[in-house]
Structures are given as C-alpha cells and as structure tokens.
Amino acid sequence: MLQGADKKESSEIYIQLRENGIGTWNTPNDEVSFRWDVKNNEIRLHTKSGGVLVGKIQENTIEIVFPGSKIRRFNKQEKI
C-alpha cells in the first residue's frame, strides 16, 4: 500500500497495487479501480475512462503527475 505523503490530509488518500496489475485509489469518499504497469522507473495507471497517469518510482516513493500539473507523492507502507 502507498499512502499520500505531501500534506496531513493526504494521509487519508492511498493507492493499493496488487501483483496482478490491478490497483485501487482510495479517498475518504471514494474508491476507484485501475490497471497498472511498470517500465523502467515509471509506473502507469490506466483508468477505466482511457486516461493514463504517469508516475516516477524513487526507492519507496511514487510521484504521480495529475491533470493540471498537480504532483502527489506516495510512500510505501507495510501491509497491515
């Protein structure tokens, strides 16, 4: 599981990446599923609507650029 790392409220936002290439984006009010894949140090999140979000993998952190150039960072969390 990767948890938001930028702001205090981001700690309520997290993504789960399963080994089968399926993931979920979770916020306090919503859960969205997506497909994902990794090539080199980039992760691509493929949304159901056909969009693709690209992120950079740096050790235990993923930095994802969202529409409007908003960048969100996620830190790897141990399984609960």
Backbone hydrogen bonds, N-H to C=O, Kabsch-Sander energy under -0.5 kcal/mol:
donor,donor_aa,acceptor,acceptor_aa,energy
2,L,15,I,-2.9
3,Q,75,N,-2.8
4,G,10,S,-0.8
4,G,13,I,-2.9
5,A,73,R,-2.6
6,D,73,R,-0.5
10,S,7,K,-0.7
11,S,7,K,-0.6
11,S,8,K,-1.5
12,E,9,E,-1.5
13,I,10,S,-2.1
14,Y,26,N,-2.3
15,I,2,L,-2.4
16,Q,24,T,-2.5
18,R,16,Q,-0.6
18,R,22,I,-2.4
21,G,18,R,-1.7
23,G,34,F,-3.0
24,T,16,Q,-1.8
25,W,32,V,-3.2
26,N,14,Y,-3.4
26,N,24,T,-0.5
27,T,30,D,-2.9
30,D,27,T,-0.6
32,V,25,W,-2.5
34,F,23,G,-2.2
35,R,46,H,-2.2
36,W,21,G,-2.5
37,D,44,R,-1.6
39,K,42,E,-2.3
42,E,39,K,-2.0
43,I,55,G,-2.4
44,R,37,D,-2.8
45,L,53,L,-2.9
46,H,35,R,-3.3
46,H,44,R,-0.6
47,T,45,L,-0.7
47,T,51,G,-2.7
50,G,47,T,-1.6
53,L,45,L,-2.5
55,G,43,I,-3.0
56,K,63,E,-2.6
57,I,41,N,-2.9
58,Q,56,K,-0.5
58,Q,61,T,-3.1
61,T,58,Q,-1.9
62,I,74,F,-2.5
63,E,56,K,-2.5
64,I,62,I,-0.6
64,I,72,R,-2.9
65,V,54,V,-1.9
66,F,64,I,-0.6
66,F,70,K,-3.9
69,S,66,F,-1.1
70,K,66,F,-0.7
72,R,64,I,-2.5
74,F,62,I,-2.6
75,N,3,Q,-2.8
76,K,60,N,-2.8
77,Q,1,M,-3.6
